[in-house]
Amino acid sequence: MIHGGLAVRRLRSLDTRTMEVLERIGREALGDSALDHWMLPVVARCGMLFVASLGRETVGAAEVLICMGEDEQMSDTGNDLYLEGLYISPEHQGKGYGATLLFEVVSNLANGKFRRILATVDPENEAGRRLYHRVGFREIAELPDHYGAGRHRLSIELELAGLSASGNK
Ligand SMILES: CC(C)(COP(=O)(O)OP(=O)(O)OC[C@H]1O[C@@H](n2cnc3c(N)ncnc32)[C@H](O)[C@@H]1OP(=O)(O)O)[C@@H](O)C(=O)NCCC(=O)NCCS
């Protein structure tokens, strides 16, 4: 699907070049929390990997996992998805591509099979919080020290039931 020049597609496997680019721009955007060449192919095969590109240039990605149904903090997560990572390369940020990518991903996942998309966001990540809010996510809990001492997160969710497959733009 192409919106405003941005093409979003799901990849089920990764060629070497695409993997190198995703690893680099993931690291630039997310630092050491970015997935590397050990995990990106796993997400592509066992989860869902969506890649955003402008022409031949890969500019961002969204990494989605499928929840197994039981979670100590979130209780029943049956039929839920977890958005593990979302990023746009720094040189392309602030141009609406993150919103386009996330709307496309949500639209793709609002297919009746899944109940919610869960994710976390750094409370100090203003761009991330604005983006998630704009797409319809709501903040449901604070997760202090979620990723280790001082690495706090907000737990967020988007109900997929009721969204049409064309998304909620
Ligand atoms: C978060 C991210 C994906 C947003 O993508 P983007 O293409 O830069 O964002 P967009 O241009 O589509 O804008 C989305 C919203 O964020 C806001 N925004 C974008 N850059 C911003 C910034 N530097 N500061 C504050 N708000 C910002 C926009 O104003 C917009 O909000 P609005 O609709 O209320 O106006 C991107 O900035 C990124 O990759 N950041 C680093 C990784 C990250 O934080 N990922 C999300 C958490 S996992």
The ligand as an SDF file (V2000), in Angstrom:
LIG
                    3D

 48 50  0  0  0  0  0  0  0  0999 V2000
    8.1520    8.1440   17.0130 C   0  0  0  0  0  0  0  0  0  0  0  0
    8.3850    8.1590   15.5080 C   0  0  0  0  0  0  0  0  0  0  0  0
    8.1250    6.7630   14.9350 C   0  0  0  0  0  0  0  0  0  0  0  0
    7.3800    9.1440   14.8780 C   0  0  0  0  0  0  0  0  0  0  0  0
    7.5600    9.1250   13.4740 O   0  0  0  0  0  0  0  0  0  0  0  0
    7.6270   10.5300   12.6770 P   0  0  0  0  0  0  0  0  0  0  0  0
    7.5920   10.2240   11.2320 O   0  0  0  0  0  0  0  0  0  0  0  0
    8.7670   11.2990   13.1750 O   0  0  0  0  0  0  0  0  0  0  0  0
    6.2640   11.2000   13.1910 O   0  0  0  0  0  0  0  0  0  0  0  0
    5.1700   11.9840   12.3350 P   0  0  0  0  0  0  0  0  0  0  0  0
    5.8460   13.0170   11.5000 O   0  0  0  0  0  0  0  0  0  0  0  0
    4.2960   11.0070   11.6310 O   0  0  0  0  0  0  0  0  0  0  0  0
    4.3620   12.6970   13.4880 O   0  0  0  0  0  0  0  0  0  0  0  0
    3.5940   11.9430   14.4230 C   0  0  0  0  0  0  0  0  0  0  0  0
    3.2850   12.8120   15.6070 C   0  0  0  0  0  0  0  0  0  0  0  0
    4.4750   13.0310   16.3700 O   0  0  0  0  0  0  0  0  0  0  0  0
    4.7270   14.4300   16.4870 C   0  0  0  0  0  0  0  0  0  0  0  0
    6.1730   14.6210   16.4160 N   0  0  0  0  0  0  0  0  0  0  0  0
    6.9990   14.2280   15.4350 C   0  0  0  0  0  0  0  0  0  0  0  0
    8.2700   14.5530   15.7500 N   0  0  0  0  0  0  0  0  0  0  0  0
    8.1960   15.1770   16.9610 C   0  0  0  0  0  0  0  0  0  0  0  0
    9.1670   15.7240   17.8500 C   0  0  0  0  0  0  0  0  0  0  0  0
   10.4750   15.7350   17.5340 N   0  0  0  0  0  0  0  0  0  0  0  0
    8.7510   16.2480   19.0110 N   0  0  0  0  0  0  0  0  0  0  0  0
    7.4480   16.2450   19.3450 C   0  0  0  0  0  0  0  0  0  0  0  0
    6.4680   15.7290   18.5620 N   0  0  0  0  0  0  0  0  0  0  0  0
    6.8560   15.1990   17.3850 C   0  0  0  0  0  0  0  0  0  0  0  0
    4.0170   15.0590   15.3230 C   0  0  0  0  0  0  0  0  0  0  0  0
    3.7070   16.4110   15.5760 O   0  0  0  0  0  0  0  0  0  0  0  0
    2.7890   14.2030   15.2420 C   0  0  0  0  0  0  0  0  0  0  0  0
    1.8660   14.5440   16.2600 O   0  0  0  0  0  0  0  0  0  0  0  0
    0.4990   15.3100   15.8970 P   0  0  0  0  0  0  0  0  0  0  0  0
   -0.2430   14.3960   14.9540 O   0  0  0  0  0  0  0  0  0  0  0  0
   -0.1530   15.4450   17.2320 O   0  0  0  0  0  0  0  0  0  0  0  0
    0.9250   16.5830   15.2590 O   0  0  0  0  0  0  0  0  0  0  0  0
    9.8120    8.6350   15.1360 C   0  0  0  0  0  0  0  0  0  0  0  0
   10.0060    9.9300   15.6340 O   0  0  0  0  0  0  0  0  0  0  0  0
   10.8930    7.7140   15.6630 C   0  0  0  0  0  0  0  0  0  0  0  0
   11.2790    6.7680   14.9900 O   0  0  0  0  0  0  0  0  0  0  0  0
   11.3900    8.0030   16.8740 N   0  0  0  0  0  0  0  0  0  0  0  0
   12.4360    7.1850   17.5060 C   0  0  0  0  0  0  0  0  0  0  0  0
   11.9050    5.7880   17.8550 C   0  0  0  0  0  0  0  0  0  0  0  0
   10.6600    5.8590   18.7260 C   0  0  0  0  0  0  0  0  0  0  0  0
   10.5640    6.6640   19.6270 O   0  0  0  0  0  0  0  0  0  0  0  0
    9.6850    4.9620   18.4050 N   0  0  0  0  0  0  0  0  0  0  0  0
    8.3970    4.9440   19.1220 C   0  0  0  0  0  0  0  0  0  0  0  0
    8.4650    4.2430   20.3990 C   0  0  0  0  0  0  0  0  0  0  0  0
    8.8980    2.5290   20.2080 S   0  0  0  0  0  0  0  0  0  0  0  0
  1  2  1  0
  2  3  1  0
  2  4  1  0
  2 36  1  0
  4  5  1  0
  5  6  1  0
  6  7  2  0
  6  8  1  0
  6  9  1  0
  9 10  1  0
 10 11  2  0
 10 12  1  0
 10 13  1  0
 13 14  1  0
 14 15  1  0
 15 16  1  0
 15 30  1  0
 16 17  1  0
 17 18  1  0
 17 28  1  0
 18 19  1  0
 18 27  1  0
 19 20  2  0
 20 21  1  0
 21 22  1  0
 21 27  2  0
 22 23  1  0
 22 24  2  0
 24 25  1  0
 25 26  2  0
 26 27  1  0
 28 29  1  0
 28 30  1  0
 30 31  1  0
 31 32  1  0
 32 33  2  0
 32 34  1  0
 32 35  1  0
 36 37  1  0
 36 38  1  0
 38 39  2  0
 38 40  1  0
 40 41  1  0
 41 42  1  0
 42 43  1  0
 43 44  2  0
 43 45  1  0
 45 46  1  0
 46 47  1  0
 47 48  1  0
M  END
$$$$
